Amino acid sequence: MNETKSFDKVSLLRLAFNDLADDELQEMADLTEICTYPPGHVLCREGAYEDIFYIIADGSASISKNISEQEGERILRNVVRGDLIGEMALIQNVARSATVRTLTDLTVLEMEKKDFEAMLSRSPSMAINIIRTTLNRMRENDQIAIQVLQTTNKVLRQLDRNKLEFIQVAAHELRTPLTVLKGYVSVLGSSPDIKANAALGEVMSGILKGADRMHEVVNTMLDVTRIDNEALKIAAVPVPLKRVIADVVHDFSKTAAERQIEIVLEQDAATPNINGDPTLIQKALHHLIVNAIKYTPDGGKVTLRSRPITMDKNTPGVEVSVKDTGIGMDAEHHDLVFEKFYQVGVVAIHSSGKTTFKGGGPGLGLAIVRGVARAHGGKVWVESSGHDEVNFPGSTFYLQLPIDPPS
């Protein structure tokens, strides 16, 4: 640091505070010290508690902020002659919110915190100047942030589109060999030699079961691409909802029994039939039950309820809830869990299987449920008091559908 003596403090202060009277400018000038710093010097450090207010007299500096460990520091803006530095940290009595680093030889007027606070208390004009400067800076920062967000969102949308296109291509490419595989397995299964050999018959059954599971995953991948491409069109027909729910529950009776999970069905007698796409509604219910079983330990309980409701704008509808006695879910996951590919917990330690406890999966089921709900003009959400693998607070998923979907 080199001290510079030949400098007109009042002229500089008038540039920064044009509403101050001459006597106020002179008073402030008497409380400041002129200092010069070399290029690369850190004037303010993010996170540090510092007691100096700066007014740039000559040169330039950059203001940067640490965004994350991955992105590192990002330069927010450069400051030049007449700009103020560090006033908000002193006013709020908090740590520096950004780092200021000199780009050239930088000459500044420095004022200590106690003098700065004294001047603020005595000079409303100075306070108004600082407020105006701060608001302008916030407005500039908002514009920069909006531009960054717009660019980032554009990139993310393109990446998401690329991912969906890959999924669609991969699903179609997998479907054909899977169909061929299942065909050959069926032919082999009809062979007398296979039928006569119990061990080979068990092997063929395992191959067919695995192929069916892969085929189901492929179909799920195609379903989610149709949802995101807004190609999910509903063919609205009368749907006997109570019977559809009962049929889906029946499909899981064997799976639930293997894990000693009790599935309870409680349907209000007034549960109405609705107009909708029965195939899509069945898929949504299927994925909700799969999710409930997957995150409920052996010996637990899954309860399905249906009842008539009045939705927004007095629209008559129906609500289906799926409640489990599983591990529950923290609030931070309540919205994200409906995003495609989202997994709660560490994916690497998940076990394999569609309905095994905490079994892994593609993370598409609940995204499909949300897509089906939206296609019918309904909604889906989850309620849970939190994640706990000791007390098992459970989760409840709610699916609401109107009786008549929007045209």
TANORZI-V751207 format. One record per pair of residues at least 6 apart in sequence whose ideal C-beta (glycine too) atoms are under 7 Angstrom apart, sorted by sequence separation. I is the first residue (numbers start at 1). J is the second residue. D is the distance in whole Angstrom. If there is no record, write none. Layout:
BEGIN
<<I,J,D> <I,J,D>>
END
This chain:
BEGIN
<<37,43,7> <44,50,6> <66,72,7> <79,85,6> <89,95,7> <120,126,6> <188,194,6> <194,200,5> <195,201,7> <226,232,5> <296,302,6> <310,316,6> <311,317,4> <336,342,5> <353,359,4> <373,379,5> <66,73,5> <67,74,5> <89,96,5> <119,126,6> <120,127,5> <194,201,6> <256,263,5> <337,344,6> <351,358,6> <352,359,6> <354,361,7> <373,380,4> <386,393,6> <17,25,7> <65,73,7> <89,97,7> <309,317,5> <329,337,7> <350,358,6> <351,359,5> <352,360,6> <385,393,5> <64,73,5> <65,74,6> <293,302,6> <309,318,6> <350,359,6> <351,360,7> <384,393,7> <64,74,6> <86,96,7> <194,204,6> <253,263,7> <292,302,5> <308,318,6> <309,319,5> <350,360,4> <370,380,5> <384,394,7> <14,25,6> <43,54,7> <64,75,5> <65,76,6> <252,263,6> <333,344,5> <369,380,5> <384,395,4> <13,25,5> <64,76,6> <306,318,6> <307,319,6> <62,75,5> <63,76,5> <289,302,7> <306,319,7> <347,360,7> <382,395,6> <383,396,5> <63,77,6> <249,263,6> <306,320,5> <382,396,7> <10,25,5> <13,28,6> <85,100,6> <189,204,5> <329,344,6> <382,397,5> <10,26,6> <13,29,6> <62,78,5> <63,79,6> <188,204,6> <249,265,5> <304,320,7> <305,321,5> <61,78,7> <380,397,7> <381,398,6> <43,61,6> <60,78,6> <61,79,5> <304,322,6> <380,398,7> <10,29,5> <46,65,6> <60,79,7> <185,204,6> <246,265,6> <380,399,5> <9,29,4> <46,66,6> <60,80,5> <302,322,7> <303,323,5> <343,363,5> <341,362,7> <342,363,5> <378,399,7> <379,400,5> <76,98,6> <185,207,5> <245,267,7> <302,324,5> <341,363,4> <378,400,5> <9,32,6> <34,57,7> <56,79,6> <58,81,6> <90,113,5> <185,208,5> <340,363,7> <378,401,4> <56,80,6> <57,81,7> <300,324,7> <301,325,5> <340,364,6> <378,402,6> <9,34,7> <56,81,5> <78,103,7> <242,267,5> <300,325,4> <376,401,5> <377,402,5> <56,82,7> <90,116,6> <182,208,7> <185,211,7> <300,326,6> <373,399,6> <376,402,7> <7,34,5> <56,83,5> <340,367,4> <296,324,4> <338,366,5> <339,367,6> <373,401,7> <377,405,5> <5,34,7> <55,84,6> <56,85,7> <182,211,5> <242,271,5> <295,324,7> <296,325,6> <297,326,7> <337,366,6> <338,367,6> <376,405,5> <377,406,4> <4,34,5> <181,211,5> <241,271,6> <292,322,5> <296,326,4> <369,399,7> <3,34,7> <54,85,4> <295,326,4> <3,35,6> <4,36,5> <54,86,6> <241,273,6> <261,293,6> <292,324,4> <295,327,5> <338,370,4> <53,86,5> <65,98,5> <178,211,6> <240,273,5> <241,274,6> <289,322,6> <1,35,5> <2,36,5> <52,86,6> <53,87,6> <64,98,6> <239,273,6> <244,278,6> <248,282,6> <288,322,5> <292,326,7> <1,36,7> <63,98,5> <64,99,5> <238,273,6> <239,274,5> <261,296,6> <271,306,4> <285,320,7> <1,37,6> <50,86,7> <178,214,6> <239,275,7> <271,307,6> <272,308,6> <53,90,6> <63,100,5> <64,101,7> <178,215,5> <238,275,6> <239,276,5> <244,281,6> <248,285,5> <252,289,6> <256,293,6> <261,298,7> <264,301,7> <266,303,7> <271,308,6> <237,275,7> <244,282,6> <248,286,6> <255,293,7> <260,298,5> <268,306,6> <270,308,5> <16,55,5> <61,100,5> <62,101,5> <236,275,5> <239,278,5> <259,298,5> <260,299,5> <261,300,5> <262,301,5> <263,302,5> <264,303,4> <265,304,5> <266,305,5> <267,306,5> <268,307,4> <61,101,6> <178,218,7> <236,276,6> <245,285,6> <261,301,7> <268,308,7> <44,85,6> <61,102,5> <62,103,6> <236,277,7> <237,278,7> <248,289,6> <252,293,7> <261,302,6> <13,55,7> <43,85,7> <44,86,6> <61,103,6> <234,276,6> <235,277,5> <239,281,6> <338,380,7> <12,55,6> <59,102,7> <60,103,5> <87,130,5> <175,218,5> <234,277,4> <60,104,5> <174,218,5> <274,318,6> <12,57,5> <59,104,4> <61,106,6> <337,382,6> <49,95,5> <50,96,6> <59,105,5> <84,130,7> <88,134,6> <234,280,6> <272,318,6> <48,95,6> <59,106,4> <171,218,5> <271,318,6> <47,95,5> <48,96,5> <59,107,6> <334,382,5> <47,96,7> <58,107,4> <84,133,6> <7,57,6> <46,96,5> <56,106,7> <57,107,4> <171,221,4> <45,96,6> <46,97,7> <57,108,6> <171,222,5> <44,96,5> <46,98,5> <56,108,6> <57,109,6> <46,99,4> <55,108,6> <329,382,7> <45,99,5> <54,108,5> <55,109,4> <167,221,5> <168,222,7> <44,99,6> <249,304,6> <329,384,4> <44,100,4> <54,110,6> <328,384,5> <330,386,5> <42,99,6> <43,100,4> <168,225,5> <328,385,6> <330,387,5> <43,101,7> <52,110,5> <53,111,5> <167,225,6> <328,386,5> <329,387,6> <42,101,5> <43,102,6> <245,304,6> <298,357,7> <328,387,5> <52,112,6> <223,283,7> <297,357,6> <327,387,6> <328,388,5> <40,101,7> <41,102,5> <51,112,6> <164,225,5> <245,306,6> <294,355,6> <317,378,7> <327,388,7> <40,102,6> <51,113,4> <293,355,5> <327,389,5> <39,102,5> <53,116,5> <77,140,7> <295,358,6> <38,102,7> <39,103,6> <164,228,5> <242,306,7> <290,354,6> <294,358,7> <328,392,7> <37,102,5> <39,104,6> <76,141,7> <164,229,7> <241,306,7> <290,355,6> <294,359,5> <327,392,6> <328,393,4> <16,82,5> <39,105,7> <326,392,6> <328,394,6> <329,395,5> <15,82,4> <38,105,6> <325,392,6> <328,395,6> <16,84,6> <76,144,7> <326,394,5> <36,105,6> <37,106,5> <325,394,5> <326,395,6> <36,106,7> <324,394,5> <36,107,5> <323,394,6> <324,395,6> <34,107,7> <35,108,6> <323,396,4> <291,365,6> <34,109,6> <35,110,6> <245,320,7> <290,365,6> <291,366,6> <321,396,6> <322,397,5> <321,397,7> <32,109,4> <33,110,5> <241,318,6> <321,398,5> <32,110,6> <287,365,4> <32,111,5> <287,366,6> <319,398,6> <320,399,5> <31,111,6> <287,368,6> <288,369,6> <319,400,5> <287,369,5> <317,400,6> <318,401,6> <31,115,4> <284,368,7> <317,401,6> <283,368,6> <284,369,5> <317,402,4> <318,403,7> <317,403,6> <315,402,5> <316,403,5> <31,119,7> <284,372,4> <283,372,7> <284,373,7> <311,400,6> <28,119,6> <281,372,7> <309,400,7> <311,402,6> <280,372,5> <280,375,7> <297,392,7> <12,109,6> <24,123,5> <7,107,7> <9,109,6> <255,355,5> <276,376,5> <24,125,7> <24,126,7> <4,107,6> <20,123,7> <20,125,5> <19,125,4> <20,126,6> <17,126,6> <19,128,7> <288,397,5> <19,129,6> <288,399,7> <17,129,5> <284,399,6> <224,340,5> <276,401,6> <274,401,6> <275,403,7> <274,403,5> <275,404,5> <276,405,6> <275,405,6> <272,403,6> <232,371,6> <224,364,5> <227,367,7> <213,354,7> <221,362,7> <227,368,6> <234,375,5> <220,362,6> <234,376,6> <221,364,7> <224,367,6> <232,375,5> <220,364,5> <224,368,6> <227,371,3> <217,362,6> <220,365,7> <223,368,5> <220,368,7> <236,405,6> <234,405,6>>
END
